[in-house]
Amino acid sequence: MKQNNVTRRLAEQLREKLGYILLFEIADPRLDLVTITGVEVSQDRSYARIFVSCEGARYEEVLGALGAAKGRIRSLLARALDWRVVPELDFRIDRSTDEAERIALALENVPPTIGVEKDEAGYPLQELDGDGEEAEAGEPLASDDPESVDASESGVIDG
C-alpha cells in the first residue's frame, strides 16, 4: 500500500491500540508471544494490513487464532479509535525475523578459506589441502594424489 505521513501516523496509532487489545483484551493462549511488527493503513482507512511475528512452528495456529478473534478485535478497535470507519483487518505473518535468523546462522558458519591470506586478485597465498587447512611444505595436496583424479579430469577416455 502506498504510505504517506498521514497513513504512517494512523498506522502507528492503530499498532498501539492493537498491541494493547492483544495484550489485555483477548484471552486466547494461542496469541501469547505474538508481536505486531508493522501496520499499513489504506488512504481511506477502510483496510489495514497487520504484520505479526511469532515462532516459526506456530504460524498457522496464530493466524487461525487471529482470524477467529478478528470480529472481537474490530469491535474493540471501534471503541478505542475515533475514526469514522473501522478498517477491515488483514493479518499476515512477518517472515523478516526468520530471514534475519537465517543470515545470522550463515555468518556463524564461516568457511575456512575466509581466514587465508589472499593476493590482490583474491587467490590464496598459501596452498590449501582438501580439508581447507594449509598444507605443510613438501606435503602433497589432495589434488596431487593420482588416485583422486577423476578420469574425466585427466583427459583419459575409456573406449
C-alpha positions in Angstrom: 0.0 0.0 0.0 1.1 3.5 -0.7 2.1 5.2 2.5 2.3 8.9 3.3 2.8 10.9 6.5 -0.9 10.7 7.4 -1.3 6.9 6.8 2.0 6.3 8.7 0.7 8.3 11.7 -2.6 6.4 11.6 -0.8 3.1 11.2 1.3 3.8 14.3 -1.9 4.7 16.2 -3.6 1.5 15.1 -0.5 -0.5 16.0 -0.5 0.8 19.6 -4.2 0.1 20.0 -3.9 -3.4 18.6 -1.0 -4.1 20.8 -3.0 -3.1 23.9 -6.0 -5.2 22.7 -4.0 -8.3 22.0 -2.1 -8.0 25.3 -5.0 -7.1 27.7 -8.4 -7.7 26.0 -8.0 -11.0 24.1 -7.6 -14.0 26.3 -6.6 -16.6 23.7 -3.5 -18.6 24.8 -2.6 -19.2 21.2 -1.8 -15.5 20.9 0.9 -15.5 23.7 4.3 -14.2 22.5 2.9 -12.6 19.3 4.4 -9.3 18.3 2.9 -6.7 16.0 5.9 -5.8 13.8 4.1 -3.4 11.3 0.8 -1.9 10.2 -0.2 -0.5 6.9 -3.4 1.5 6.6 -5.1 2.4 3.3 -5.7 6.0 2.3 -9.4 5.9 3.1 -8.8 3.9 6.4 -11.1 1.1 5.3 -8.3 -1.6 5.1 -5.4 -2.4 7.4 -2.7 -4.9 6.9 -1.2 -6.1 10.1 2.2 -7.9 10.2 2.7 -10.2 13.2 5.7 -12.2 14.3 5.9 -15.4 16.3 7.8 -18.7 16.5 8.1 -20.4 13.1 6.3 -23.6 14.3 3.2 -21.6 15.3 2.4 -19.6 12.1 -0.8 -21.5 11.2 -2.0 -21.6 14.8 -1.5 -17.8 15.3 -3.2 -16.9 12.0 -6.1 -19.2 13.0 -6.5 -17.5 16.4 -6.3 -14.0 14.8 -8.9 -15.0 12.2 -11.2 -16.3 14.9 -10.8 -13.1 17.0 -10.9 -10.7 14.1 -14.5 -9.6 14.8 -13.9 -9.0 18.5 -10.7 -7.1 17.7 -12.6 -4.8 15.3 -15.3 -4.1 17.8 -12.7 -3.2 20.5 -10.9 -1.0 17.9 -14.2 0.8 17.2 -14.3 1.9 20.8 -10.6 2.7 21.1 -10.2 4.7 17.8 -12.0 7.9 17.0 -12.1 7.0 13.3 -15.4 7.1 11.4 -14.6 3.8 9.7 -13.1 0.8 11.4 -10.7 -0.8 9.0 -11.1 -4.4 7.7 -8.1 -6.3 9.3 -5.8 -8.5 7.3 -3.3 -10.3 9.5 -0.1 -11.6 7.9 3.0 -13.3 9.2 6.2 -11.2 9.1 8.9 -13.5 8.0 11.7 -10.9 8.2 12.8 -12.3 11.6 13.2 -15.7 10.0 15.4 -14.2 7.3 17.5 -12.4 9.8 18.0 -15.6 11.8 19.0 -17.4 8.7 21.6 -14.8 7.8 22.9 -14.8 11.4 23.3 -18.5 11.2 25.1 -18.3 7.9 27.5 -15.7 9.3 28.4 -18.1 12.2 29.4 -20.9 9.8 32.4 -19.2 8.2 34.2 -21.3 5.6 37.9 -22.0 6.5 39.1 -20.3 3.3 37.9 -16.8 4.6 40.8 -16.6 7.1 43.5 -17.4 4.4 45.6 -14.5 3.2 44.9 -13.7 -0.4 46.7 -11.6 -3.1 45.1 -8.6 -4.8 43.3 -10.9 -7.3 41.7 -12.9 -4.5 43.8 -16.1 -4.8 45.3 -17.7 -1.6 48.9 -17.0 -0.9 49.2 -20.5 0.8 48.2 -23.7 -0.8 45.2 -25.5 0.9 44.8 -29.2 1.2 41.4 -30.9 0.7 40.2 -30.1 4.2 40.6 -26.4 3.8 43.8 -26.3 6.0 47.2 -25.1 4.9 49.4 -27.8 3.6 52.8 -28.3 5.1 55.8 -27.6 2.8 56.6 -30.7 0.8 53.2 -32.4 1.8 51.3 -33.4 -1.3 47.9 -31.7 -1.8 44.7 -33.7 -2.2 44.6 -32.6 -5.8 48.1 -34.0 -6.4 47.1 -37.6 -5.4 46.8 -39.5 -8.7 44.2 -41.9 -7.3 41.9 -39.0 -6.5 41.9 -37.7 -10.1 38.7 -38.5 -12.0 39.1 -40.0 -15.5 37.2 -37.1 -17.0 39.6 -34.6 -15.4 42.7 -36.5 -16.6 41.5 -36.5 -20.2 41.6 -40.3 -20.4 38.5 -41.7 -22.0 37.8 -45.4 -21.9 36.9 -46.7 -25.3 
